[in-house]
């Protein structure tokens, strides 16, 4: 498993795509901090970018690399190696590479310009968000053998989590506006890893007042130790469950 992961890491580094991704993130973060002396505004701007770019790159790159290395996967399957080790080795290799880019491109500038509890929370949320979308990418890749369908499904997952989900939530709030939905919204939030990460970071910035009564409820729950553990635990579940399903499909899949 570790040898497969090591090979994939070196192969990804040679492609130089993630190097460009790292430099892009670093340039964006440094530029934001240099243009605005207010660290809080800088963190808000970076959080907005993270919630869009990081999931998109993670899910698309992981899916694309999975299908580009399909022949290598077939070669490994023909060897006396368990399919679990093959898939987990690929996951470790791809996730460590993309996560390394996030650490160098975002975490290092944030640690230099805005090292605080909020900064650490944003780093943790972004890292878990990266891993969760890589896990979702593996699930999308194992469902189908067609590269175009796999990438399309991965893009639909990102599009749903980043755009469609919020629209559905607004529609739900509009249709059932006569009922108390504050506690229900906490449950609904758990259905989207992007919203979990966003709320966790925004509440650390003490701007929940802008979110109205629901924001006060979020502050009361997610702002507490139980809420933080709950949010981080759900983000970890978003990593484990899709990967477990992908592994279950991959074991029975006819390559």
Order of alpha helices (4+ residues) and beta strands (2+ residues): alpha-alpha-alpha-alpha-alpha-alpha-alpha-alpha-alpha-alpha-alpha-alpha-alpha-alpha
